Amino acid sequence: PPSLFINPIYVIMAFVTVLVLFLIIRFNQHILTGPYIVIYERIMNIFDAVGLAAFTVTGIDTAMMAGYGDYRFLSIFLGVLTGVGGGVLRDIMAGQTPYILKKHVYACASLAGALFYVYLSDFLGESISMVAAAFLVVLIRLLATRYCWDLPKATSDRCIKNAYLSNASIKNAFPSGRNSSHGKRIFIFQYLHFRHWPAVCRKSLRHFC
């Protein structure tokens, strides 16, 4: 049976973590508004990257412990599936588009870590390979967020995003004067919070603000 039915500590820790986060957000609503949303998104992105890395290497380690270490494709598949599967369920239950469907480097980061772990474990050892693979996943995710990395697509979202940000109705929604720039920034922060696009480059935001 799955580990959560054998050892309930996983469910208990998840419940406690969700409860603490719920209470923090419930009594600090300002975290989700204004400039605080940037800090909130950065923290969530870091934790999401760490979780992706941890579950990726855990999935591979579980396959190896079950005696399937020689089946490298299976180990890699289980690692990536374990890494991104939880996030997909989380986003679907939250009514959002899963990261894996809009942030292409998300699954690629998990795949890179899985490949690193499986193919270098014979040379570096399982423990070192696990830690190094997890670090690689986190590094790729954070760099992808920082520098707006994305895989090439048949259609580009850049023109659509620029058109959205430069829409005259949006600019006219804020009064001219001292607080106009601040109001635009708040609107963009709230716009980013819904994660409509795979990535938004900071240069475009600075140009708009």
NORLINMO-V136627 format. One record per pair of residues at least 12 apart in sequence whose C-alpha atoms are under 10 Angstrom apart, sorted by sequence separation. I is the first residue (numbers start at 1). J is the second residue. D is the distance in whole Angstrom. If there is no record, write none. Layout:
i=I j=J d=D
i=I j=J d=D
This chain:
i=60 j=72 d=9
i=63 j=75 d=6
i=87 j=99 d=7
i=88 j=100 d=7
i=117 j=129 d=5
i=118 j=130 d=9
i=120 j=132 d=10
i=121 j=133 d=10
i=171 j=183 d=10
i=62 j=75 d=9
i=63 j=76 d=9
i=85 j=98 d=10
i=87 j=100 d=8
i=88 j=101 d=9
i=116 j=129 d=7
i=117 j=130 d=6
i=120 j=133 d=9
i=171 j=184 d=8
i=174 j=187 d=10
i=60 j=74 d=9
i=61 j=75 d=8
i=63 j=77 d=10
i=84 j=98 d=9
i=116 j=130 d=9
i=117 j=131 d=9
i=170 j=184 d=8
i=60 j=75 d=5
i=63 j=78 d=7
i=84 j=99 d=9
i=85 j=100 d=9
i=114 j=129 d=10
i=117 j=132 d=8
i=118 j=133 d=9
i=59 j=75 d=8
i=60 j=76 d=6
i=62 j=78 d=9
i=63 j=79 d=8
i=84 j=100 d=7
i=113 j=129 d=9
i=114 j=130 d=9
i=116 j=132 d=8
i=117 j=133 d=5
i=189 j=205 d=10
i=59 j=76 d=8
i=60 j=77 d=8
i=61 j=78 d=10
i=62 j=79 d=9
i=113 j=130 d=9
i=116 j=133 d=6
i=117 j=134 d=9
i=170 j=187 d=9
i=188 j=205 d=8
i=57 j=75 d=10
i=59 j=77 d=9
i=60 j=78 d=6
i=61 j=79 d=8
i=113 j=131 d=10
i=115 j=133 d=8
i=116 j=134 d=9
i=56 j=75 d=10
i=57 j=76 d=9
i=59 j=78 d=6
i=60 j=79 d=5
i=113 j=132 d=8
i=114 j=133 d=7
i=117 j=136 d=10
i=165 j=184 d=10
i=56 j=76 d=9
i=58 j=78 d=9
i=59 j=79 d=4
i=60 j=80 d=8
i=113 j=133 d=5
i=114 j=134 d=9
i=116 j=136 d=8
i=185 j=205 d=8
i=188 j=208 d=9
i=56 j=77 d=10
i=57 j=78 d=9
i=58 j=79 d=7
i=59 j=80 d=8
i=60 j=81 d=10
i=112 j=133 d=8
i=113 j=134 d=6
i=116 j=137 d=10
i=184 j=205 d=10
i=185 j=206 d=9
i=188 j=209 d=9
i=56 j=78 d=8
i=57 j=79 d=6
i=58 j=80 d=10
i=59 j=81 d=8
i=60 j=82 d=9
i=84 j=106 d=8
i=111 j=133 d=10
i=112 j=134 d=10
i=113 j=135 d=8
i=114 j=136 d=10
i=55 j=78 d=10
i=56 j=79 d=4
i=57 j=80 d=9
i=59 j=82 d=6
i=60 j=83 d=10
i=83 j=106 d=10
i=84 j=107 d=7
i=110 j=133 d=9
i=113 j=136 d=6
i=114 j=137 d=9
i=165 j=188 d=8
i=185 j=208 d=9
i=186 j=209 d=10
i=55 j=79 d=7
i=56 j=80 d=6
i=58 j=82 d=8
i=59 j=83 d=7
i=83 j=107 d=8
i=109 j=133 d=10
i=110 j=134 d=9
i=112 j=136 d=8
i=113 j=137 d=5
i=184 j=208 d=8
i=185 j=209 d=6
i=54 j=79 d=10
i=55 j=80 d=8
i=56 j=81 d=8
i=57 j=82 d=9
i=58 j=83 d=8
i=109 j=134 d=10
i=112 j=137 d=7
i=113 j=138 d=9
i=184 j=209 d=6
i=53 j=79 d=9
i=55 j=81 d=9
i=56 j=82 d=6
i=57 j=83 d=8
i=81 j=107 d=9
i=83 j=109 d=10
i=84 j=110 d=8
i=110 j=136 d=9
i=111 j=137 d=8
i=165 j=191 d=10
i=183 j=209 d=9
i=52 j=79 d=10
i=53 j=80 d=10
i=55 j=82 d=6
i=56 j=83 d=4
i=80 j=107 d=7
i=83 j=110 d=7
i=84 j=111 d=10
i=109 j=136 d=8
i=110 j=137 d=6
i=113 j=140 d=9
i=181 j=208 d=9
i=182 j=209 d=8
i=52 j=80 d=9
i=54 j=82 d=9
i=55 j=83 d=5
i=56 j=84 d=8
i=80 j=108 d=9
i=82 j=110 d=9
i=83 j=111 d=9
i=109 j=137 d=5
i=110 j=138 d=9
i=112 j=140 d=9
i=181 j=209 d=6
i=53 j=82 d=10
i=54 j=83 d=7
i=55 j=84 d=8
i=56 j=85 d=10
i=80 j=109 d=9
i=81 j=110 d=9
i=108 j=137 d=9
i=109 j=138 d=8
i=180 j=209 d=9
i=52 j=82 d=9
i=53 j=83 d=7
i=55 j=85 d=9
i=80 j=110 d=6
i=81 j=111 d=9
i=107 j=137 d=10
i=109 j=139 d=9
i=110 j=140 d=9
i=52 j=83 d=5
i=53 j=84 d=10
i=55 j=86 d=9
i=79 j=110 d=8
i=80 j=111 d=6
i=83 j=114 d=10
i=106 j=137 d=9
i=109 j=140 d=6
i=110 j=141 d=9
i=51 j=83 d=8
i=52 j=84 d=7
i=79 j=111 d=8
i=80 j=112 d=9
i=108 j=140 d=9
i=109 j=141 d=6
i=51 j=84 d=9
i=52 j=85 d=9
i=80 j=113 d=9
i=108 j=141 d=9
i=109 j=142 d=10
i=49 j=83 d=10
i=52 j=86 d=9
i=76 j=110 d=9
i=77 j=111 d=8
i=79 j=113 d=9
i=80 j=114 d=7
i=106 j=140 d=9
i=107 j=141 d=9
i=51 j=86 d=9
i=52 j=87 d=8
i=76 j=111 d=7
i=79 j=114 d=6
i=80 j=115 d=10
i=105 j=140 d=8
i=106 j=141 d=7
i=109 j=144 d=9
i=161 j=196 d=10
i=51 j=87 d=9
i=76 j=112 d=10
i=78 j=114 d=9
i=79 j=115 d=9
i=105 j=141 d=7
i=161 j=197 d=8
i=76 j=113 d=9
i=77 j=114 d=8
i=160 j=197 d=10
i=171 j=208 d=9
i=76 j=114 d=5
i=77 j=115 d=10
i=79 j=117 d=10
i=103 j=141 d=10
i=105 j=143 d=10
i=106 j=144 d=9
i=161 j=199 d=10
i=162 j=200 d=10
i=48 j=87 d=8
i=75 j=114 d=8
i=76 j=115 d=7
i=79 j=118 d=10
i=105 j=144 d=7
i=106 j=145 d=10
i=158 j=197 d=9
i=161 j=200 d=8
i=165 j=204 d=9
i=75 j=115 d=9
i=76 j=116 d=10
i=104 j=144 d=10
i=105 j=145 d=9
i=157 j=197 d=8
i=165 j=205 d=8
i=73 j=114 d=10
i=76 j=117 d=9
i=103 j=144 d=9
i=157 j=198 d=9
i=158 j=199 d=9
i=72 j=114 d=10
i=73 j=115 d=9
i=75 j=117 d=10
i=76 j=118 d=7
i=103 j=145 d=9
i=108 j=150 d=10
i=157 j=199 d=9
i=158 j=200 d=9
i=162 j=204 d=8
i=165 j=207 d=10
i=166 j=208 d=7
i=72 j=115 d=9
i=75 j=118 d=7
i=76 j=119 d=10
i=105 j=148 d=10
i=108 j=151 d=9
i=157 j=200 d=10
i=158 j=201 d=9
i=161 j=204 d=9
i=162 j=205 d=9
i=165 j=208 d=7
i=105 j=149 d=7
i=106 j=150 d=9
i=165 j=209 d=10
i=73 j=118 d=9
i=103 j=148 d=10
i=104 j=149 d=9
i=105 j=150 d=6
i=72 j=118 d=7
i=103 j=149 d=9
i=104 j=150 d=6
i=105 j=151 d=7
i=158 j=204 d=10
i=162 j=208 d=9
i=71 j=118 d=10
i=72 j=119 d=8
i=103 j=150 d=7
i=104 j=151 d=6
i=70 j=118 d=9
i=102 j=150 d=9
i=103 j=151 d=9
i=104 j=152 d=9
i=150 j=198 d=8
i=69 j=118 d=8
i=104 j=153 d=10
i=149 j=198 d=9
i=150 j=199 d=8
i=148 j=198 d=9
i=149 j=199 d=8
i=148 j=199 d=6
i=149 j=200 d=10
i=147 j=199 d=9
i=148 j=200 d=7
i=149 j=201 d=9
i=56 j=109 d=10
i=57 j=110 d=9
i=145 j=198 d=10
i=146 j=199 d=9
i=147 j=200 d=9
i=148 j=201 d=6
i=52 j=106 d=9
i=56 j=110 d=6
i=60 j=114 d=7
i=64 j=118 d=10
i=145 j=199 d=7
i=146 j=200 d=10
i=147 j=201 d=7
i=148 j=202 d=9
i=52 j=107 d=9
i=55 j=110 d=9
i=56 j=111 d=8
i=59 j=114 d=9
i=60 j=115 d=10
i=144 j=199 d=9
i=145 j=200 d=9
i=146 j=201 d=8
i=147 j=202 d=9
i=53 j=109 d=8
i=54 j=110 d=10
i=57 j=113 d=8
i=58 j=114 d=10
i=61 j=117 d=9
i=145 j=201 d=9
i=146 j=202 d=9
i=49 j=106 d=9
i=52 j=109 d=9
i=53 j=110 d=7
i=56 j=113 d=7
i=57 j=114 d=7
i=60 j=117 d=8
i=61 j=118 d=9
i=48 j=106 d=10
i=52 j=110 d=7
i=56 j=114 d=7
i=60 j=118 d=8
i=57 j=116 d=10
i=49 j=109 d=9
i=53 j=113 d=8
i=57 j=117 d=7
i=49 j=110 d=9
i=52 j=113 d=10
i=53 j=114 d=9
i=56 j=117 d=10
i=57 j=118 d=9
i=64 j=126 d=10
i=61 j=126 d=8
i=61 j=127 d=10
i=61 j=130 d=8
i=60 j=130 d=9
i=57 j=129 d=9
i=58 j=130 d=8
i=57 j=130 d=6
i=56 j=130 d=9
i=57 j=131 d=8
i=57 j=132 d=10
i=54 j=130 d=9
i=57 j=133 d=7
i=58 j=134 d=10
i=53 j=130 d=10
i=54 j=131 d=9
i=56 j=133 d=9
i=57 j=134 d=7
i=53 j=131 d=9
i=56 j=134 d=8
i=54 j=133 d=9
i=55 j=134 d=9
i=53 j=133 d=8
i=54 j=134 d=6
i=57 j=137 d=10
i=53 j=134 d=5
i=54 j=135 d=9
i=56 j=137 d=9
i=52 j=134 d=8
i=53 j=135 d=7
i=51 j=134 d=9
i=53 j=136 d=8
i=54 j=137 d=9
i=50 j=134 d=8
i=53 j=137 d=5
i=54 j=138 d=9
i=49 j=134 d=9
i=50 j=135 d=8
i=52 j=137 d=7
i=53 j=138 d=6
i=49 j=135 d=10
i=51 j=137 d=10
i=52 j=138 d=8
i=53 j=139 d=10
i=50 j=137 d=8
i=51 j=138 d=9
i=49 j=137 d=7
i=50 j=138 d=6
i=53 j=141 d=9
i=49 j=138 d=5
i=50 j=139 d=9
i=52 j=141 d=9
i=48 j=138 d=9
i=49 j=139 d=8
i=47 j=138 d=9
i=49 j=140 d=9
i=50 j=141 d=9
i=46 j=138 d=8
i=49 j=141 d=6
i=50 j=142 d=10
i=103 j=195 d=10
i=45 j=138 d=10
i=46 j=139 d=10
i=48 j=141 d=9
i=49 j=142 d=7
i=102 j=195 d=9
i=105 j=198 d=9
i=48 j=142 d=10
i=102 j=196 d=9
i=103 j=197 d=8
i=104 j=198 d=8
i=46 j=141 d=8
i=102 j=197 d=7
i=103 j=198 d=5
i=104 j=199 d=10
i=45 j=141 d=8
i=46 j=142 d=7
i=99 j=195 d=9
i=102 j=198 d=5
i=103 j=199 d=7
i=45 j=142 d=8
i=97 j=194 d=10
i=98 j=195 d=10
i=101 j=198 d=9
i=102 j=199 d=9
i=96 j=194 d=8
i=97 j=195 d=8
i=100 j=198 d=10
i=46 j=145 d=10
i=96 j=195 d=8
i=97 j=196 d=8
i=99 j=198 d=8
i=42 j=142 d=9
i=45 j=145 d=8
i=96 j=196 d=9
i=42 j=145 d=9
i=42 j=146 d=10
i=35 j=182 d=9
i=34 j=182 d=9
i=38 j=186 d=10
i=41 j=189 d=10
i=34 j=183 d=9
i=37 j=186 d=9
i=35 j=185 d=8
i=36 j=186 d=9
i=34 j=185 d=8
i=35 j=186 d=6
i=38 j=189 d=7
i=41 j=192 d=9
i=34 j=186 d=5
i=35 j=187 d=10
i=37 j=189 d=6
i=38 j=190 d=9
i=41 j=193 d=7
i=33 j=186 d=8
i=34 j=187 d=8
i=35 j=188 d=10
i=36 j=189 d=9
i=37 j=190 d=7
i=40 j=193 d=9
i=33 j=187 d=9
i=34 j=188 d=9
i=35 j=189 d=7
i=38 j=192 d=9
i=34 j=189 d=7
i=35 j=190 d=9
i=37 j=192 d=9
i=38 j=193 d=8
i=33 j=189 d=8
i=34 j=190 d=7
i=37 j=193 d=7
i=32 j=189 d=9
i=33 j=190 d=7
i=32 j=190 d=8
i=33 j=193 d=9
i=32 j=193 d=8
